[in-house]
């Protein structure tokens, strides 16, 4: 076995000299080194994305506060407008920091979940209580079709509610006025299904595999005006994974989107 300095993906590479155990070991070490390089690249990309996300609201906050502090805005109504913008940018910044913190904790298993027998109907009704006014205000029709059979899962009620709220928020953000959002639950033999369907913008096929990634947004400029940072689905997926469940999506651009959650059923 020899070692060489390579100009490839990593600085060094072990060259297997045969099919013996040592050669196999060197192949494993090369593979590990490639993996380390891959994760380093992913981490750097993520840090670059976060810096960008943080820089945008901070730039606005700095700009608006400078203008106000230097007393160059004469009209009272303009001052108010700047203060409102300042406020909304700080809210966006706060939400981004909160979401990043939450996702990091979820991924490290640092959050304790309170698993107990949980009614799916209760989770959905609580989420609807919080969301239905803001959905209806936008002129969107909202319908809920519960399964005729009561559904229970072993889950953390608050966390599951957070997922449903996130899906409803997204459905509202990406559905135009006069559109519709439909939430339905179904009983299967050993699992229950929750579906959140909207008649909104839909998601292009090429973006579908990526929407679960941290900070991924289909239309960055549009999402920025709607206040999303692209963390909601990453958080939701993590929560459903921690319930040993599955979350999936089907969508047609221009026609709408369905998010589907599958969780093991208990009696
Ligand atoms: P965001 O906070 O930007 O909404 P998410 O992680 O919740 O972040 O979603 C990631 C991206 O997936 C969104 O930016 C949007 O482009 C797309 N998306 C999510 N839900 C929907 C939906 N119901 N309809 C259309 N696009 C959606």
py3Dmol code that shows the C-alpha trace and the ligand (Angstrom):
import py3Dmol

protein = """\
ATOM      1  CA  UNK A   1       0.000   0.000   0.000  1.00  0.00           C
ATOM      2  CA  UNK A   2       1.340   3.428  -0.868  1.00  0.00           C
ATOM      3  CA  UNK A   3       0.221   6.924  -0.016  1.00  0.00           C
ATOM      4  CA  UNK A   4       0.144   9.792  -2.450  1.00  0.00           C
ATOM      5  CA  UNK A   5      -0.627  13.477  -2.341  1.00  0.00           C
ATOM      6  CA  UNK A   6      -3.456  14.030  -4.753  1.00  0.00           C
ATOM      7  CA  UNK A   7      -4.992  17.178  -6.202  1.00  0.00           C
ATOM      8  CA  UNK A   8      -8.424  15.613  -6.031  1.00  0.00           C
ATOM      9  CA  UNK A   9     -11.250  15.969  -3.498  1.00  0.00           C
ATOM     10  CA  UNK A  10      -8.933  15.450  -0.534  1.00  0.00           C
ATOM     11  CA  UNK A  11      -5.261  16.079   0.121  1.00  0.00           C
ATOM     12  CA  UNK A  12      -4.181  12.489   0.304  1.00  0.00           C
ATOM     13  CA  UNK A  13      -5.300   9.113  -0.923  1.00  0.00           C
ATOM     14  CA  UNK A  14      -4.357   5.592   0.015  1.00  0.00           C
ATOM     15  CA  UNK A  15      -3.713   3.486  -3.065  1.00  0.00           C
ATOM     16  CA  UNK A  16      -4.843  -0.124  -2.528  1.00  0.00           C
ATOM     17  CA  UNK A  17      -2.150  -2.533  -3.662  1.00  0.00           C
ATOM     18  CA  UNK A  18      -4.199  -5.711  -3.866  1.00  0.00           C
ATOM     19  CA  UNK A  19      -7.391  -7.395  -2.800  1.00  0.00           C
ATOM     20  CA  UNK A  20      -6.214  -8.254   0.706  1.00  0.00           C
ATOM     21  CA  UNK A  21      -7.559  -6.854   3.967  1.00  0.00           C
ATOM     22  CA  UNK A  22      -5.202  -3.892   3.877  1.00  0.00           C
ATOM     23  CA  UNK A  23      -6.469  -2.919   0.443  1.00  0.00           C
ATOM     24  CA  UNK A  24     -10.027  -3.145   1.712  1.00  0.00           C
ATOM     25  CA  UNK A  25      -9.121  -1.021   4.716  1.00  0.00           C
ATOM     26  CA  UNK A  26      -7.579   1.642   2.538  1.00  0.00           C
ATOM     27  CA  UNK A  27     -10.723   1.726   0.381  1.00  0.00           C
ATOM     28  CA  UNK A  28     -12.817   2.281   3.531  1.00  0.00           C
ATOM     29  CA  UNK A  29     -10.505   5.054   4.688  1.00  0.00           C
ATOM     30  CA  UNK A  30     -10.712   6.739   1.279  1.00  0.00           C
ATOM     31  CA  UNK A  31     -14.505   6.529   1.416  1.00  0.00           C
ATOM     32  CA  UNK A  32     -14.532   8.008   4.939  1.00  0.00           C
ATOM     33  CA  UNK A  33     -12.317  10.838   3.798  1.00  0.00           C
ATOM     34  CA  UNK A  34     -14.676  11.567   0.899  1.00  0.00           C
ATOM     35  CA  UNK A  35     -17.617  11.605   3.296  1.00  0.00           C
ATOM     36  CA  UNK A  36     -15.818  14.044   5.593  1.00  0.00           C
ATOM     37  CA  UNK A  37     -15.141  16.326   2.630  1.00  0.00           C
ATOM     38  CA  UNK A  38     -18.793  16.096   1.597  1.00  0.00           C
ATOM     39  CA  UNK A  39     -20.059  17.047   5.079  1.00  0.00           C
ATOM     40  CA  UNK A  40     -17.526  19.873   5.303  1.00  0.00           C
ATOM     41  CA  UNK A  41     -18.842  21.208   2.015  1.00  0.00           C
ATOM     42  CA  UNK A  42     -22.469  20.871   3.205  1.00  0.00           C
ATOM     43  CA  UNK A  43     -21.648  22.657   6.464  1.00  0.00           C
ATOM     44  CA  UNK A  44     -19.880  25.510   4.668  1.00  0.00           C
ATOM     45  CA  UNK A  45     -22.781  25.881   2.246  1.00  0.00           C
ATOM     46  CA  UNK A  46     -25.223  25.989   5.166  1.00  0.00           C
ATOM     47  CA  UNK A  47     -23.144  28.617   6.994  1.00  0.00           C
ATOM     48  CA  UNK A  48     -22.995  30.717   3.826  1.00  0.00           C
ATOM     49  CA  UNK A  49     -26.796  30.429   3.408  1.00  0.00           C
ATOM     50  CA  UNK A  50     -27.426  31.397   7.041  1.00  0.00           C
ATOM     51  CA  UNK A  51     -25.124  34.408   6.783  1.00  0.00           C
ATOM     52  CA  UNK A  52     -27.031  35.532   3.726  1.00  0.00           C
ATOM     53  CA  UNK A  53     -30.403  35.070   5.461  1.00  0.00           C
ATOM     54  CA  UNK A  54     -29.241  37.020   8.519  1.00  0.00           C
ATOM     55  CA  UNK A  55     -27.594  39.767   6.524  1.00  0.00           C
ATOM     56  CA  UNK A  56     -30.748  40.729   4.624  1.00  0.00           C
ATOM     57  CA  UNK A  57     -33.000  41.756   7.545  1.00  0.00           C
ATOM     58  CA  UNK A  58     -29.995  43.212   9.402  1.00  0.00           C
ATOM     59  CA  UNK A  59     -29.200  45.479   6.451  1.00  0.00           C
ATOM     60  CA  UNK A  60     -32.785  46.772   6.414  1.00  0.00           C
ATOM     61  CA  UNK A  61     -32.824  47.250  10.197  1.00  0.00           C
ATOM     62  CA  UNK A  62     -29.558  49.196  10.090  1.00  0.00           C
ATOM     63  CA  UNK A  63     -30.769  51.335   7.169  1.00  0.00           C
ATOM     64  CA  UNK A  64     -34.181  52.226   8.618  1.00  0.00           C
ATOM     65  CA  UNK A  65     -32.852  52.954  12.093  1.00  0.00           C
ATOM     66  CA  UNK A  66     -30.087  55.179  10.699  1.00  0.00           C
ATOM     67  CA  UNK A  67     -32.637  57.186   8.750  1.00  0.00           C
ATOM     68  CA  UNK A  68     -34.834  57.586  11.826  1.00  0.00           C
ATOM     69  CA  UNK A  69     -31.955  58.372  14.187  1.00  0.00           C
ATOM     70  CA  UNK A  70     -30.612  61.080  11.875  1.00  0.00           C
ATOM     71  CA  UNK A  71     -34.012  62.770  11.913  1.00  0.00           C
ATOM     72  CA  UNK A  72     -34.122  63.089   8.131  1.00  0.00           C
ATOM     73  CA  UNK A  73     -37.719  61.888   7.850  1.00  0.00           C
ATOM     74  CA  UNK A  74     -39.970  64.907   8.129  1.00  0.00           C
ATOM     75  CA  UNK A  75     -43.487  63.492   7.774  1.00  0.00           C
ATOM     76  CA  UNK A  76     -45.040  61.679  10.701  1.00  0.00           C
ATOM     77  CA  UNK A  77     -46.646  59.082   8.386  1.00  0.00           C
ATOM     78  CA  UNK A  78     -43.260  58.279   6.808  1.00  0.00           C
ATOM     79  CA  UNK A  79     -41.740  57.819  10.268  1.00  0.00           C
ATOM     80  CA  UNK A  80     -44.532  55.384  11.087  1.00  0.00           C
ATOM     81  CA  UNK A  81     -43.939  53.483   7.856  1.00  0.00           C
ATOM     82  CA  UNK A  82     -40.238  53.116   8.638  1.00  0.00           C
ATOM     83  CA  UNK A  83     -41.007  51.959  12.169  1.00  0.00           C
ATOM     84  CA  UNK A  84     -43.441  49.331  10.828  1.00  0.00           C
ATOM     85  CA  UNK A  85     -40.799  48.082   8.387  1.00  0.00           C
ATOM     86  CA  UNK A  86     -38.229  48.022  11.185  1.00  0.00           C
ATOM     87  CA  UNK A  87     -40.592  45.985  13.300  1.00  0.00           C
ATOM     88  CA  UNK A  88     -41.431  43.461  10.564  1.00  0.00           C
ATOM     89  CA  UNK A  89     -37.737  42.930   9.743  1.00  0.00           C
ATOM     90  CA  UNK A  90     -36.936  42.315  13.415  1.00  0.00           C
ATOM     91  CA  UNK A  91     -39.790  39.798  13.625  1.00  0.00           C
ATOM     92  CA  UNK A  92     -38.376  38.006  10.580  1.00  0.00           C
ATOM     93  CA  UNK A  93     -34.933  37.955  12.145  1.00  0.00           C
ATOM     94  CA  UNK A  94     -36.303  36.658  15.434  1.00  0.00           C
ATOM     95  CA  UNK A  95     -38.226  33.901  13.665  1.00  0.00           C
ATOM     96  CA  UNK A  96     -35.203  32.856  11.666  1.00  0.00           C
ATOM     97  CA  UNK A  97     -33.026  32.620  14.781  1.00  0.00           C
ATOM     98  CA  UNK A  98     -35.752  30.713  16.664  1.00  0.00           C
ATOM     99  CA  UNK A  99     -36.242  28.246  13.784  1.00  0.00           C
ATOM    100  CA  UNK A 100     -32.509  27.654  13.385  1.00  0.00           C
ATOM    101  CA  UNK A 101     -32.169  27.033  17.101  1.00  0.00           C
ATOM    102  CA  UNK A 102     -35.133  24.680  17.090  1.00  0.00           C
ATOM    103  CA  UNK A 103     -33.883  22.690  14.104  1.00  0.00           C
ATOM    104  CA  UNK A 104     -30.385  22.369  15.590  1.00  0.00           C
ATOM    105  CA  UNK A 105     -31.881  21.091  18.851  1.00  0.00           C
ATOM    106  CA  UNK A 106     -34.176  18.647  17.056  1.00  0.00           C
ATOM    107  CA  UNK A 107     -31.310  17.266  14.986  1.00  0.00           C
ATOM    108  CA  UNK A 108     -29.146  16.798  18.074  1.00  0.00           C
ATOM    109  CA  UNK A 109     -31.981  15.148  19.988  1.00  0.00           C
ATOM    110  CA  UNK A 110     -31.738  17.951  22.559  1.00  0.00           C
ATOM    111  CA  UNK A 111     -35.513  18.389  22.842  1.00  0.00           C
ATOM    112  CA  UNK A 112     -37.472  16.123  25.073  1.00  0.00           C
ATOM    113  CA  UNK A 113     -40.697  14.943  23.521  1.00  0.00           C
ATOM    114  CA  UNK A 114     -43.727  14.183  25.637  1.00  0.00           C
ATOM    115  CA  UNK A 115     -45.079  11.065  23.988  1.00  0.00           C
ATOM    116  CA  UNK A 116     -48.561  10.133  25.119  1.00  0.00           C
ATOM    117  CA  UNK A 117     -51.789   8.853  23.633  1.00  0.00           C
ATOM    118  CA  UNK A 118     -52.802  11.750  21.413  1.00  0.00           C
ATOM    119  CA  UNK A 119     -56.018  12.404  19.539  1.00  0.00           C
ATOM    120  CA  UNK A 120     -55.373  13.436  15.937  1.00  0.00           C
ATOM    121  CA  UNK A 121     -58.701  15.229  15.867  1.00  0.00           C
ATOM    122  CA  UNK A 122     -57.684  17.349  18.878  1.00  0.00           C
ATOM    123  CA  UNK A 123     -54.339  18.211  17.282  1.00  0.00           C
ATOM    124  CA  UNK A 124     -56.076  19.369  14.100  1.00  0.00           C
ATOM    125  CA  UNK A 125     -58.868  21.279  15.847  1.00  0.00           C
ATOM    126  CA  UNK A 126     -56.308  23.143  17.992  1.00  0.00           C
ATOM    127  CA  UNK A 127     -54.283  24.014  14.884  1.00  0.00           C
ATOM    128  CA  UNK A 128     -57.443  25.174  13.085  1.00  0.00           C
ATOM    129  CA  UNK A 129     -58.418  27.318  16.089  1.00  0.00           C
ATOM    130  CA  UNK A 130     -55.164  29.207  15.703  1.00  0.00           C
ATOM    131  CA  UNK A 131     -55.125  29.362  11.908  1.00  0.00           C
ATOM    132  CA  UNK A 132     -58.663  29.513  10.541  1.00  0.00           C
ATOM    133  CA  UNK A 133     -59.234  33.276  11.009  1.00  0.00           C
ATOM    134  CA  UNK A 134     -56.059  34.253   9.200  1.00  0.00           C
ATOM    135  CA  UNK A 135     -56.839  31.787   6.387  1.00  0.00           C
ATOM    136  CA  UNK A 136     -60.425  32.957   5.942  1.00  0.00           C
ATOM    137  CA  UNK A 137     -59.323  36.624   6.085  1.00  0.00           C
ATOM    138  CA  UNK A 138     -57.436  36.042   2.848  1.00  0.00           C
ATOM    139  CA  UNK A 139     -60.623  34.821   1.139  1.00  0.00           C
ATOM    140  CA  UNK A 140     -59.486  31.197   1.023  1.00  0.00           C
ATOM    141  CA  UNK A 141     -62.085  28.493   1.589  1.00  0.00           C
ATOM    142  CA  UNK A 142     -61.094  26.149   4.425  1.00  0.00           C
ATOM    143  CA  UNK A 143     -62.617  22.677   4.942  1.00  0.00           C
ATOM    144  CA  UNK A 144     -61.918  19.923   7.445  1.00  0.00           C
ATOM    145  CA  UNK A 145     -63.088  16.337   6.890  1.00  0.00           C
ATOM    146  CA  UNK A 146     -62.307  14.180   9.913  1.00  0.00           C
ATOM    147  CA  UNK A 147     -62.243  10.435   9.624  1.00  0.00           C
ATOM    148  CA  UNK A 148     -65.492   8.903  10.971  1.00  0.00           C
ATOM    149  CA  UNK A 149     -63.313   6.732  13.209  1.00  0.00           C
ATOM    150  CA  UNK A 150     -61.461   8.426  16.104  1.00  0.00           C
ATOM    151  CA  UNK A 151     -57.717   8.296  15.516  1.00  0.00           C
ATOM    152  CA  UNK A 152     -55.057   8.087  18.207  1.00  0.00           C
ATOM    153  CA  UNK A 153     -51.274   8.004  17.957  1.00  0.00           C
ATOM    154  CA  UNK A 154     -48.409   7.857  20.427  1.00  0.00           C
ATOM    155  CA  UNK A 155     -47.173  11.388  19.975  1.00  0.00           C
ATOM    156  CA  UNK A 156     -46.250  14.784  21.318  1.00  0.00           C
ATOM    157  CA  UNK A 157     -49.432  16.819  20.941  1.00  0.00           C
ATOM    158  CA  UNK A 158     -47.742  20.219  20.832  1.00  0.00           C
ATOM    159  CA  UNK A 159     -45.143  19.129  18.272  1.00  0.00           C
ATOM    160  CA  UNK A 160     -47.706  17.493  15.998  1.00  0.00           C
ATOM    161  CA  UNK A 161     -49.806  20.640  16.221  1.00  0.00           C
ATOM    162  CA  UNK A 162     -46.741  22.648  15.195  1.00  0.00           C
ATOM    163  CA  UNK A 163     -46.414  20.497  12.041  1.00  0.00           C
ATOM    164  CA  UNK A 164     -50.078  20.966  11.084  1.00  0.00           C
ATOM    165  CA  UNK A 165     -49.825  24.729  11.694  1.00  0.00           C
ATOM    166  CA  UNK A 166     -46.745  24.860   9.493  1.00  0.00           C
ATOM    167  CA  UNK A 167     -48.511  23.005   6.660  1.00  0.00           C
ATOM    168  CA  UNK A 168     -51.578  25.241   6.978  1.00  0.00           C
ATOM    169  CA  UNK A 169     -49.399  28.372   7.032  1.00  0.00           C
ATOM    170  CA  UNK A 170     -47.638  27.242   3.870  1.00  0.00           C
ATOM    171  CA  UNK A 171     -50.946  26.388   2.200  1.00  0.00           C
ATOM    172  CA  UNK A 172     -52.203  29.898   3.039  1.00  0.00           C
ATOM    173  CA  UNK A 173     -48.983  31.581   1.866  1.00  0.00           C
ATOM    174  CA  UNK A 174     -48.931  29.850  -1.509  1.00  0.00           C
ATOM    175  CA  UNK A 175     -52.672  29.820  -2.270  1.00  0.00           C
ATOM    176  CA  UNK A 176     -54.279  32.838  -3.935  1.00  0.00           C
ATOM    177  CA  UNK A 177     -57.521  34.471  -2.871  1.00  0.00           C
ATOM    178  CA  UNK A 178     -60.598  32.361  -3.731  1.00  0.00           C
ATOM    179  CA  UNK A 179     -58.463  29.235  -3.523  1.00  0.00           C
ATOM    180  CA  UNK A 180     -59.183  26.357  -1.164  1.00  0.00           C
ATOM    181  CA  UNK A 181     -57.455  24.435   1.603  1.00  0.00           C
ATOM    182  CA  UNK A 182     -58.712  21.026   2.576  1.00  0.00           C
ATOM    183  CA  UNK A 183     -57.566  19.047   5.572  1.00  0.00           C
ATOM    184  CA  UNK A 184     -58.678  15.452   5.916  1.00  0.00           C
ATOM    185  CA  UNK A 185     -57.844  12.404   8.022  1.00  0.00           C
ATOM    186  CA  UNK A 186     -58.195   8.725   7.111  1.00  0.00           C
ATOM    187  CA  UNK A 187     -57.977   5.518   9.076  1.00  0.00           C
ATOM    188  CA  UNK A 188     -55.940   2.687   7.577  1.00  0.00           C
ATOM    189  CA  UNK A 189     -55.481  -0.763   9.073  1.00  0.00           C
ATOM    190  CA  UNK A 190     -52.462   0.096  11.217  1.00  0.00           C
ATOM    191  CA  UNK A 191     -51.885   3.772  10.580  1.00  0.00           C
ATOM    192  CA  UNK A 192     -53.597   7.089  10.211  1.00  0.00           C
ATOM    193  CA  UNK A 193     -53.180   9.570   7.430  1.00  0.00           C
ATOM    194  CA  UNK A 194     -53.455  13.353   7.582  1.00  0.00           C
ATOM    195  CA  UNK A 195     -53.654  15.247   4.304  1.00  0.00           C
ATOM    196  CA  UNK A 196     -53.379  18.987   3.809  1.00  0.00           C
ATOM    197  CA  UNK A 197     -54.315  19.940   0.251  1.00  0.00           C
ATOM    198  CA  UNK A 198     -54.347  23.362  -1.356  1.00  0.00           C
ATOM    199  CA  UNK A 199     -55.227  24.777  -4.744  1.00  0.00           C
ATOM    200  CA  UNK A 200     -52.231  27.111  -4.717  1.00  0.00           C
ATOM    201  CA  UNK A 201     -49.167  27.700  -6.873  1.00  0.00           C
ATOM    202  CA  UNK A 202     -47.914  24.126  -6.655  1.00  0.00           C
ATOM    203  CA  UNK A 203     -44.243  23.155  -6.618  1.00  0.00           C
ATOM    204  CA  UNK A 204     -42.207  22.460  -9.787  1.00  0.00           C
ATOM    205  CA  UNK A 205     -41.203  18.801 -10.087  1.00  0.00           C
ATOM    206  CA  UNK A 206     -37.485  19.592 -10.053  1.00  0.00           C
ATOM    207  CA  UNK A 207     -37.847  21.333  -6.647  1.00  0.00           C
ATOM    208  CA  UNK A 208     -39.934  18.642  -4.963  1.00  0.00           C
ATOM    209  CA  UNK A 209     -37.009  16.538  -3.624  1.00  0.00           C
ATOM    210  CA  UNK A 210     -35.361  19.627  -2.141  1.00  0.00           C
ATOM    211  CA  UNK A 211     -38.174  21.333  -0.242  1.00  0.00           C
ATOM    212  CA  UNK A 212     -37.245  19.431   2.953  1.00  0.00           C
ATOM    213  CA  UNK A 213     -33.735  20.849   2.940  1.00  0.00           C
ATOM    214  CA  UNK A 214     -32.799  23.596   5.357  1.00  0.00           C
ATOM    215  CA  UNK A 215     -33.234  27.113   3.896  1.00  0.00           C
ATOM    216  CA  UNK A 216     -34.512  25.770   0.539  1.00  0.00           C
ATOM    217  CA  UNK A 217     -37.155  27.931  -1.101  1.00  0.00           C
ATOM    218  CA  UNK A 218     -38.596  27.478  -4.557  1.00  0.00           C
ATOM    219  CA  UNK A 219     -38.996  31.153  -5.289  1.00  0.00           C
ATOM    220  CA  UNK A 220     -36.629  33.061  -3.053  1.00  0.00           C
ATOM    221  CA  UNK A 221     -37.894  36.551  -3.839  1.00  0.00           C
ATOM    222  CA  UNK A 222     -41.540  35.585  -3.396  1.00  0.00           C
ATOM    223  CA  UNK A 223     -40.893  33.609  -0.220  1.00  0.00           C
ATOM    224  CA  UNK A 224     -39.024  36.542   1.255  1.00  0.00           C
ATOM    225  CA  UNK A 225     -42.105  38.755   0.927  1.00  0.00           C
ATOM    226  CA  UNK A 226     -44.194  36.043   2.594  1.00  0.00           C
ATOM    227  CA  UNK A 227     -41.695  35.900   5.453  1.00  0.00           C
ATOM    228  CA  UNK A 228     -40.528  32.284   5.076  1.00  0.00           C
ATOM    229  CA  UNK A 229     -36.900  31.328   5.516  1.00  0.00           C
ATOM    230  CA  UNK A 230     -37.242  27.778   4.232  1.00  0.00           C
ATOM    231  CA  UNK A 231     -36.943  26.041   7.596  1.00  0.00           C
ATOM    232  CA  UNK A 232     -40.561  25.065   8.327  1.00  0.00           C
ATOM    233  CA  UNK A 233     -40.582  21.844   6.316  1.00  0.00           C
ATOM    234  CA  UNK A 234     -37.149  20.768   7.584  1.00  0.00           C
ATOM    235  CA  UNK A 235     -38.467  21.164  11.144  1.00  0.00           C
ATOM    236  CA  UNK A 236     -41.733  19.369  10.303  1.00  0.00           C
ATOM    237  CA  UNK A 237     -39.902  16.440   8.734  1.00  0.00           C
ATOM    238  CA  UNK A 238     -37.627  16.121  11.740  1.00  0.00           C
ATOM    239  CA  UNK A 239     -40.644  16.086  14.095  1.00  0.00           C
ATOM    240  CA  UNK A 240     -42.461  13.430  12.039  1.00  0.00           C
ATOM    241  CA  UNK A 241     -39.260  11.328  11.805  1.00  0.00           C
ATOM    242  CA  UNK A 242     -38.967  11.465  15.594  1.00  0.00           C
ATOM    243  CA  UNK A 243     -42.501  10.004  15.677  1.00  0.00           C
ATOM    244  CA  UNK A 244     -41.316   7.175  13.371  1.00  0.00           C
ATOM    245  CA  UNK A 245     -43.791   8.536  10.839  1.00  0.00           C
ATOM    246  CA  UNK A 246     -43.567   9.648   7.224  1.00  0.00           C
ATOM    247  CA  UNK A 247     -44.272  12.957   5.550  1.00  0.00           C
ATOM    248  CA  UNK A 248     -44.509  13.233   1.774  1.00  0.00           C
ATOM    249  CA  UNK A 249     -45.688  15.632  -0.876  1.00  0.00           C
ATOM    250  CA  UNK A 250     -47.355  15.526  -4.268  1.00  0.00           C
ATOM    251  CA  UNK A 251     -47.798  18.659  -6.292  1.00  0.00           C
ATOM    252  CA  UNK A 252     -48.634  20.008  -9.722  1.00  0.00           C
ATOM    253  CA  UNK A 253     -47.347  23.407 -10.714  1.00  0.00           C
ATOM    254  CA  UNK A 254     -50.192  25.886 -11.057  1.00  0.00           C
ATOM    255  CA  UNK A 255     -52.739  23.414  -9.666  1.00  0.00           C
ATOM    256  CA  UNK A 256     -51.903  22.777  -6.005  1.00  0.00           C
ATOM    257  CA  UNK A 257     -50.128  20.688  -3.432  1.00  0.00           C
ATOM    258  CA  UNK A 258     -50.911  17.870  -1.006  1.00  0.00           C
ATOM    259  CA  UNK A 259     -48.801  17.120   2.058  1.00  0.00           C
ATOM    260  CA  UNK A 260     -49.435  13.696   3.549  1.00  0.00           C
ATOM    261  CA  UNK A 261     -48.467  12.500   7.019  1.00  0.00           C
ATOM    262  CA  UNK A 262     -48.554   8.850   8.008  1.00  0.00           C
ATOM    263  CA  UNK A 263     -48.373   7.871  11.687  1.00  0.00           C
ATOM    264  CA  UNK A 264     -48.748   4.534  13.437  1.00  0.00           C
ATOM    265  CA  UNK A 265     -52.221   4.136  14.913  1.00  0.00           C
ATOM    266  CA  UNK A 266     -52.920   3.053  18.482  1.00  0.00           C
ATOM    267  CA  UNK A 267     -56.240   2.178  20.076  1.00  0.00           C
TER     268      UNK A 267
END
"""
ligand_1 = """\
27
LIG
P -40.973 28.675 3.966
O -40.879 29.231 5.340
O -40.156 29.404 2.945
O -42.388 28.458 3.551
P -40.757 25.789 4.167
O -39.606 24.947 4.599
O -42.006 25.694 4.960
O -40.218 27.285 4.105
O -41.063 25.449 2.655
C -39.982 25.369 1.723
C -40.443 25.809 0.350
O -41.371 24.853 -0.186
C -41.201 27.135 0.341
O -40.335 28.248 0.293
C -42.055 27.004 -0.903
O -41.286 27.360 -2.030
C -42.348 25.507 -0.980
N -43.695 25.174 -0.435
C -43.977 24.669 0.782
N -45.291 24.451 0.931
C -45.874 24.843 -0.220
C -47.226 24.855 -0.702
N -48.245 24.433 0.039
N -47.431 25.315 -1.959
C -46.404 25.731 -2.738
N -45.103 25.740 -2.343
C -44.836 25.300 -1.109
"""
view = py3Dmol.view(width=600, height=400)
view.addModel(protein, "pdb")
view.setStyle({"model": 0}, {"cartoon": {"style": "trace"}})
view.addModel(ligand_1, "xyz")
view.setStyle({"model": 1}, {"stick": {}})
view.zoomTo()
view.show()
